[in-house]
Amino acid sequence: MNAIDETCKVCGSATEPVGVVTGRLRGRTFHVRRCGTCGYGFIADPWTDYGEIYSDAYYAGEGADPLVDYVFEMEHVDRTIRRYEWRGIAARVHALTPVGAATRWLDYGCGTGGLVTYLRGRGVDAVGFEQGWSVPRLREREVPIVDELDEHAGRYDVVTAIEVLEHVLDPVEELRRMAALLRPGGLLFLTTGNAEPHREKLNEWNYVIPEIHVSFFEPRTLVTAMERAGLRPERPGFGPGWTDIIRFKALKNLKRRTVSPLDRALPWPVLARALDRRIHTSAHPVGWAPR
């Protein structure tokens, strides 16, 4: 078991214990702490055997998070509900900054490359960055990926990081890596769960899957983290694209995997706004690289 880390990785302040949570693999108990200064929550004694955590079983929905099934999404690109998320991200980013054939877009933590493929099919110069299990699958499917990030500094107009930051132990350092990839005035758009509604009982939040989700953010936490990473945070709130992003999240949590006439018939613009008032996903900031 790892030693308990008590210092906030975002602002450097002392933190307080919140409680414990039991993992889904091995039944191990993990300690959750939270920073009262910036709101950052984290697993204080993370399990770092990444080869075992991010195994073949994880990517097939048989690991720590049973709602993850990258294998299915990779094999059923035209049927997966993930298409709603890809469409929503494209619309959200386009509402924030011009996107066209000349736009250079990097999807940081691109998984099996679905967003990259979706964007390239719409004329965007998109590439991905990934590590581990996905890399040989991406190469087999000829999804363009970059290997050495240092060689791509200042290259991209847009960097996306979709459900990435909750997996990392040092979010400010990870944000610095993303920021370094942006050209002056470039946009970082990310998604991650909003811990603010759960701050009093963080260890009871179902998003806390301690083997894989080790960092938890309130909007103010991300504002601080982005500033420390050299970005200019902005909170544009709910807007174009969020309906489809939240639609995907809702269907995923209902354990739906494929699009259907039924979900197409639902009033998603109304439902998504109602859900967002509960989960506050759209409250997180975006980050702009300085000009």
C-alpha positions in Angstrom: 0.0 0.0 0.0 1.2 3.5 -0.9 1.9 6.1 1.8 -0.8 8.7 2.4 -0.2 11.9 0.5 -1.6 14.9 2.4 -0.5 17.8 0.2 -2.7 19.4 -2.4 -1.2 18.8 -5.9 -3.0 21.9 -7.3 -2.4 24.7 -4.8 0.1 23.2 -2.3 -2.1 23.6 0.7 -2.7 21.1 3.5 -5.7 18.8 3.0 -8.2 17.0 5.2 -9.4 13.4 5.2 -12.9 12.9 3.7 -13.3 9.2 4.2 -12.5 5.9 2.6 -13.8 4.1 -0.5 -13.5 0.4 -1.4 -12.2 -0.4 -4.9 -13.9 -2.8 -7.3 -10.7 -4.8 -7.9 -9.3 -6.8 -5.0 -11.6 -5.0 -2.5 -8.9 -2.7 -1.3 -9.7 0.3 0.8 -8.5 3.8 -0.5 -8.3 7.1 1.5 -9.9 10.2 0.0 -8.7 13.7 0.9 -9.8 17.2 -0.1 -8.3 20.6 -0.1 -10.4 23.3 1.5 -8.5 26.0 -0.2 -9.0 25.1 -3.9 -11.5 22.2 -3.6 -9.2 19.5 -5.1 -10.1 16.0 -4.0 -7.9 13.0 -4.6 -7.1 9.4 -3.7 -4.3 9.8 -1.2 -2.9 6.3 -1.5 -3.4 5.4 -5.2 -2.7 2.0 -6.7 -0.1 2.5 -9.4 0.2 -0.9 -11.0 -1.1 0.5 -14.3 -0.4 -2.7 -16.2 -2.9 -4.6 -14.0 -5.4 -1.8 -13.7 -5.5 -0.9 -17.4 -5.6 -4.5 -18.6 -7.5 -6.0 -21.6 -10.4 -6.5 -19.2 -10.6 -2.8 -18.4 -11.0 -1.8 -22.1 -13.7 -4.5 -22.6 -15.8 -3.2 -19.7 -14.7 -6.0 -17.3 -12.4 -4.0 -15.1 -12.6 -1.2 -12.5 -15.3 0.7 -14.5 -18.0 -1.6 -16.0 -19.4 1.3 -18.0 -16.2 1.5 -20.1 -16.2 -0.7 -23.2 -13.7 0.7 -25.7 -13.6 -2.6 -27.6 -17.3 -2.4 -28.4 -17.0 1.3 -29.5 -14.0 0.4 -31.7 -15.8 -2.4 -33.4 -19.2 -0.7 -33.8 -18.3 2.9 -34.7 -21.6 3.5 -36.5 -23.8 2.2 -33.7 -22.1 3.3 -30.5 -23.7 6.0 -28.3 -20.3 7.6 -28.1 -21.1 9.2 -31.5 -23.3 11.7 -29.5 -20.2 12.7 -27.5 -18.0 13.2 -30.6 -20.7 15.3 -32.2 -21.2 17.3 -29.1 -17.5 18.0 -28.6 -17.1 19.1 -32.2 -20.1 21.5 -31.8 -18.9 22.8 -28.4 -15.4 23.6 -29.7 -16.7 25.2 -32.9 -18.9 27.5 -30.7 -15.8 28.7 -28.9 -13.3 29.0 -31.7 -13.3 28.7 -35.5 -12.8 25.2 -36.8 -12.1 24.3 -40.4 -9.9 22.3 -42.7 -6.8 24.3 -41.5 -7.5 23.7 -37.8 -4.9 21.5 -36.1 -6.6 19.5 -33.4 -5.0 17.1 -30.9 -7.1 14.7 -28.8 -5.0 14.1 -25.7 -5.8 10.7 -24.3 -7.7 9.7 -27.5 -8.6 6.2 -26.4 -9.3 4.1 -29.5 -9.4 7.2 -31.7 -13.1 7.7 -32.2 -13.1 11.5 -31.9 -10.0 11.8 -34.1 -11.7 9.7 -36.8 -15.0 11.6 -36.5 -13.2 14.9 -36.9 -11.1 13.8 -39.8 -14.3 12.6 -41.5 -15.5 16.2 -41.3 -12.3 17.7 -42.8 -10.5 18.7 -39.6 -6.7 18.0 -39.3 -7.1 15.9 -36.2 -4.5 13.6 -34.5 -4.4 11.8 -31.2 -2.1 11.1 -28.4 -2.4 7.9 -26.3 -0.3 5.4 -24.4 -0.4 1.7 -23.6 -3.1 -0.7 -24.7 -4.7 1.6 -27.4 -1.5 2.4 -29.3 -1.2 -0.8 -31.4 -5.0 -0.7 -32.0 -4.7 2.8 -33.2 -1.9 1.9 -35.6 -3.7 -1.1 -36.9 -6.7 1.1 -37.8 -4.4 3.8 -39.2 -5.6 6.5 -36.8 -2.9 9.2 -36.9 -1.2 9.6 -33.5 1.8 11.5 -32.2 4.5 9.8 -30.2 6.8 12.5 -28.8 4.8 15.5 -27.5 7.9 17.7 -27.2 8.2 17.7 -30.9 4.7 19.2 -31.3 5.1 22.2 -28.9 3.0 25.2 -30.0 1.5 23.3 -33.0 -2.2 23.0 -32.2 -5.2 25.3 -32.4 -7.3 23.0 -30.3 -6.4 20.3 -27.7 -9.2 18.2 -26.2 -8.8 16.0 -23.1 -12.1 14.1 -22.6 -12.3 12.3 -19.3 -8.6 12.3 -18.9 -7.7 14.6 -15.9 -9.4 12.4 -13.3 -6.9 9.6 -14.1 -3.7 11.6 -13.4 -1.9 12.0 -10.1 -0.5 15.5 -10.9 -3.1 17.5 -12.8 -1.2 20.7 -13.0 1.8 19.0 -14.6 -0.6 17.2 -17.0 -2.2 20.6 -17.9 1.2 22.1 -18.5 1.9 19.3 -21.1 -1.4 20.1 -22.8 -0.8 23.9 -22.7 2.6 23.5 -24.3 1.0 21.9 -27.3 -1.2 24.9 -28.0 -0.3 27.8 -30.4 -0.8 31.3 -28.9 -4.5 31.8 -28.5 -5.2 28.1 -28.8 -8.0 26.4 -26.9 -8.0 23.5 -24.4 -11.4 21.9 -23.9 -11.8 19.2 -21.4 -14.4 17.2 -19.6 -14.3 15.6 -16.2 -16.8 15.1 -13.4 -17.7 18.1 -11.2 -17.0 17.4 -7.6 -18.7 20.6 -6.2 -22.1 19.0 -5.6 -20.4 16.2 -3.8 -17.9 18.1 -1.7 -19.5 17.1 1.6 -19.5 13.4 0.9 -16.9 13.1 -1.8 -16.1 9.4 -0.9 -19.8 8.5 -1.6 -19.8 10.0 -5.2 -20.2 7.2 -7.8 -17.6 8.9 -10.0 -14.9 8.0 -7.4 -13.6 4.7 -8.8 -10.4 4.7 -6.9 -8.3 2.4 -9.0 -8.7 4.7 -12.1 -10.3 8.0 -11.0 -7.8 9.5 -8.6 -8.3 13.3 -9.0 -11.6 15.3 -8.5 -12.3 18.9 -9.5 -14.6 21.7 -8.7 -14.7 24.5 -11.3 -12.6 26.7 -9.0 -10.1 23.9 -8.7 -9.6 23.8 -12.5 -9.4 27.6 -12.6 -6.5 27.4 -10.2 -4.9 24.5 -12.0 -5.2 26.1 -15.4 -3.7 29.3 -14.2 -0.8 27.4 -12.6 -0.3 25.6 -15.9 0.0 28.9 -17.8 -3.5 29.0 -19.3 -6.2 31.6 -19.1 -9.4 30.0 -17.7 -12.8 31.0 -18.9 -16.2 29.6 -17.9 -18.6 29.9 -20.9 -21.2 27.7 -19.3 -23.9 25.7 -21.1 -24.0 26.2 -24.9 -24.0 24.4 -28.2 -22.7 20.9 -28.0 -23.5 20.2 -24.3 -26.8 18.6 -25.1 -25.1 15.8 -27.0 -22.2 15.4 -24.5 -24.7 15.1 -21.6 -26.9 12.8 -23.7 -24.0 10.4 -24.1 -23.3 10.5 -20.4 -26.9 9.8 -19.5 -27.2 6.9 -21.8 -23.9 5.5 -20.7 -25.0 5.5 -17.1 -28.2 3.8 -18.1 -25.8 1.1 -19.6 -27.0 1.7 -23.1 -24.4 1.0 -25.8 -26.1 1.6 -29.1 -28.1 4.4 -30.6 -31.8 3.6 -30.9 -35.1 5.2 -32.2 -36.2 5.5 -28.6 -33.3 7.7 -27.4 -33.6 9.8 -30.6 -37.2 10.5 -29.8 -36.5 11.9 -26.3 -36.5 15.7 -25.8 -32.8 16.0 -25.2 -32.4 19.8 -25.2 -34.8 19.9 -22.2 -33.4 16.7 -20.5 -29.8 17.8 -20.9 -30.3 21.2 -19.3 -32.2 19.5 -16.4 -29.4 17.0 -15.9 -26.8 19.7 -16.1 -28.5 21.6 -13.3 -27.8 18.5 -11.2 -24.3 17.4 -12.3 -23.0 20.9 -13.4 -20.8 19.4 -16.1 -20.8 22.6 -18.2 -19.6 24.7 -15.2 -16.0 23.7 -15.7 -13.7 26.2 -17.4 -12.0 26.0 -20.8 -8.4 27.1 -21.0 -6.8 29.6 -23.5 -3.1 29.7 -24.3 -1.7 33.3 -23.9 -1.3 35.2 -27.1 
